[in-house]
């Protein structure tokens, strides 16, 4: 290998390293965003379940009040 080939090789390795670092940052960002959305979904699921229970309770009360 001559000097130009070595420089080109080093440049390509550097470019690949930068690309890998960018992809890793993107993966980290997406993982963080996914975790946030999963927590939010869990919260919503709890709210829905709570509302369902409340609704069932009210339905039951209404049914018991009918003559």
N, C-alpha and C positions, 0 to 999 in steps of 0.2 A: 504494500500500500504506500502510495506517495502522500505527501502532505495535504494535497487537496482532497483526496479520498478520506483521509482521517478527519479533516475539518468537516466535510459533508456528513460523515458518519456521526461525529459528535453533535452536529447541528440537528440531525434527524433524531438522535437519542434525546436531546434537550426538548425538541418539539413534542416527542412522544411523552416525555415526562410531564411537560406542561399540560398536555391533553389529559393525561391520567389524573393529574391533580385537579383539573377543572371538573372532570367526571366524578371524582370522589367528593368534591364540594357539592356538586349537584345531587349526588346520592344522599349526602348528609342533610342537605336542605329538604329534599323530598321526604326523607325518613322523619325529620322533625315535623314537617307539615302533616304527614300521615298520622303521626302520634297525636298531634293536636286535634285532628279531625276525629280520630278514634275516641279520644276523651270526650269531645263534644257530643258525638253520637251516643256514647254511654250515658251522658247526662240527659240527653233527649229521651233515650229509652226509659230511664228511670222516671222522668216526668210523665211519659205516656202511661207507664204502668201505674203510677200514682193516680193519674186522672181516670184510668179505667176502673181502679178500685173505688174511687170516689163516685163515679157514675153508677157502678153496680150497687153501692151502698144506697144511693139516692133512689135508684130503681126499686130496690128492695123495700125501702121505706114507703114509697108511693104505692107499691103493690099491697103492702100491709095495711094501708090506710083505706083502701077501697072497701065499700060495704059489701 
